[in-house]
Structure formats: C-alpha cells, structure tokens
Amino acid sequence: MRISVFLIFLSVGLLLGSCAASNRYDRNSMTRGRWRTYYDSNSKHITGKYRHGRPVGTFRYYAPTGTLDHSERYGDDGLCEVTYWHPSGKVARRGTAQWVTGAKGARFYWYGPWTSFDEDGQITSIQTYTDGTVSRTETYELGKLTHVEIHDNAGKVTRAETYQDGNLLRVETFEQGRRTGSSLTL
C-alpha cells in the first residue's frame, strides 16, 4: 500500500513538474513565459523568455558541447544586443540587432557597428550595418587599422582604403564591383 501511494505521488509530481517546465502560449496563441528549446542531441539548445509573443530579457544559445555559442539581450525598444562567444568564454563578436514588425511579418536584422575580437581581446574588424546590409568594414591587425571598405545598398564595395601605421596609403574606387580608380598617397 505504501509503495503504491508513493508511486502515485511520484507520478503526479513528475507530471506537474514537466508541465511547469514546458513551453507555454497565452490565450491568443502567442508564446509566453520561460522557454527551453532542444533541437536534437547534436545541435544547439536555446533558453529564453517571451511576453506576448516577443522575446524579452536574455536568450542563450548553447553549442552541442554545452558551451555558450551566443546570447541575445532584448530591450523594450525592439533593439537586441547580441554577443557571440569563443569556446574559451571570451567575446568573439558583439553588436546590435533590431526586430521590426510590419505588413510582411517580423524581421530581424543587424544594425549599427559590430565588433569582432580575437581570443586575446584585440579588435580584428568592425562592420557597420544599415537595415541589415553591411555599409562599412574596417579591418585591424594587432589593434591597428589596416583596411576600410565602403559598401553600397547592395553590399558591393564602392571605396577601399589601405592604411599602414595609421597613415592612408592607397584609395581605390569601384562602380558595380569594378575598380574605376586608384591613387597612392604619401
């Protein structure tokens, strides 16, 4: 008798525990509360929280090894601070993204400057995005600017600058992906 009562309590406890931990929807079928998503044993899993179908707070994306791959911190203004991590736990890349909801549905795109770092914390590049398209790319070696590219709305390079020791050495201009001019500066 005691064993059967114990098994009943154990079964009810497991059932209630699994319901409390499951992903939930509100009465409008929008995601709400804490969510944990597993794809399979060989891929990432995600933890985060939703309110009225929108992500809030911090979402964490884990690699199959269990290490943090990247995190997204959502603000009330629709902006999201995204950080990608090296396997060592140091920052690999950081920037801002934005949610835009319109007639065609929700759209998530990168916005503003995105900075990449090597394992030692040195800046390796800064890419600036406008409406999800790269508009400027800066490349660094040992913390010093070496190359700048300016892009048009289609992402094609329109201008390239080469630097050495902080001095501008060369400027190249492009139209429709073809170089139209080049000049050396000293």
N, C-alpha and C positions, 0 to 999 in steps of 0.2 A: 504494500500500500504506500509506504513512504517513498519507494523508488518511483512509482507511477506519478505521485504528486510532484516529486522533484522533476521528473521528465516533462510534465505539463508546464511547470513554471519555467523550466529551461527553454522549452519550445516557444512559449509566449514571449519570453524575454528576447530571444533571438529574432522573432518575428517583429516585435516592436522596435528593436534596435536597428534592424535592416530597413524598416520603413522610415525611421527618423533620419537615417543617413542617405536615403535615396534622393535623387534629383526631383525637384517639385515644380509645379506650374500653378499659376493663380487662376481665378475663375474665367479670365479672358484667354486662357491657354498660353500665357506668357511665362517665361522662365522666372523663377524667384528662389531666393534663399541660397544656401551653400550648394555648390555643385562639385562633383568629382567625376571626371570622365576618363575611362580607360579604353584604349583602342584595342590592343592585344598585348601579349607579354613581350613582344619585340618592338614596341613603339612607345611613344610618349604617353604620359597621362597628365591631366590638367586639373588644377584646383582653383576655385574662384567663387564669386558670389554675384547673383543677379537681383535686380529690383525692377519690376515692371518690364521684363524682357531685355533690360540693358545691363551690361557688366558694371559693377561698382567695386571699389576697393582694389585689391591686388590679386591678379591671376598669376599662377605659377605653372610653367610648362616644364616637365621633367623628361629627361632622356631615358631610354630603356635601362641604362646603368643606374638610374636613380639620382643622378646629378642634375642640378638645376640648369636647364638649357636657356630659358629666358623668362622674364617676368614683365607684366604689364600693370601699371598703376593708373586706374581711371579716375578722372576728376568729374565734377558736376558739369563742367563746361563742354564736355564732349572730347576734350583732349586726353591723351593717354601717353604716359611716359613709359617707354619700352627700353629694357636693358637685356642685352644678350651677354652670356657669361662664358668665359673659358672654362674647360673642365677643372682647372685648379681653383675656381671660385672667384677669380678676378674678372673685372668688367672687360668685355670684348668689344661691345658696341652699345651706344646709348643715343636715344633720340626721342622725338615726339611723333605721335600718330594722331589721327583725328577720325571720329565717327561722324558721318554726315548722313542724315536720313532724308530722302526725297521721294519723288514720284516713282523712281525706279527701284526703291528699296534702300536698305542701309549700305553704305560704302565706307570702307576702312582704308585710309591711305596715309603714307608717311608725309610728314610736314616739317619744314624748317631744317635746321642743321642736325646731322647725325655724325657722331664722332666715333672712330674706331681706334682701339688701343691694342698694343701687343701685350704679351704676358708680363712684361716689366712695367706696364702702365704708360709707356710712351705713346703719343698720338701717332698713328700711321696714316690716317686720312680723315677728312671732313667732307661729307657730301651734304649739299643743301637741296631740299626738295620743295617744289611748288606744285600743289594739287597732285601729289603722288609721283611726279616726274622729276628726275634729277635736273637741277638747273646750274649747279656748280660743284666741281670736285677739286679738292686740294689734297695733294699727296705730300707726306712728310717722311724724312729719313733721319733717324736719331734726333727727333724733335725739331728739325729744321724743314721749312717749306722748300720743296724741290720742283713741284709742278702744279699748275692750275688749269682747269678746263672749264669753259663756259658752254652751256648747252642751250639749244632752243627748246620750244614746247614739245617737240617730238623726241627729245633726248639726244639729238645729234650735236656734235661739237661744233661751235661757231668760232671759238678762240682758244688757243692754247699758249700758256706762258711757262717758260723754263727758268728756274732760279738756281743759283749756286751761292752759298754763304750769304743768303739774304738779298743778293743782287739779281735783278732781272737780266737774263742773258739773251733770251730769244722769245719772239712773239710770232705766232702763226695764226692766220685767219682761214676760216673754212665756210663754204656755202654748199649745202646739200651733201655734206660728207666729203667734199673735195677741197683740198688746200688751194686757196686763191692768193695767198700772200705769206711772206716770211721776212722777218727782219732780225738782225742781230743788234744787241745793244751792249755797249761797254761803258 
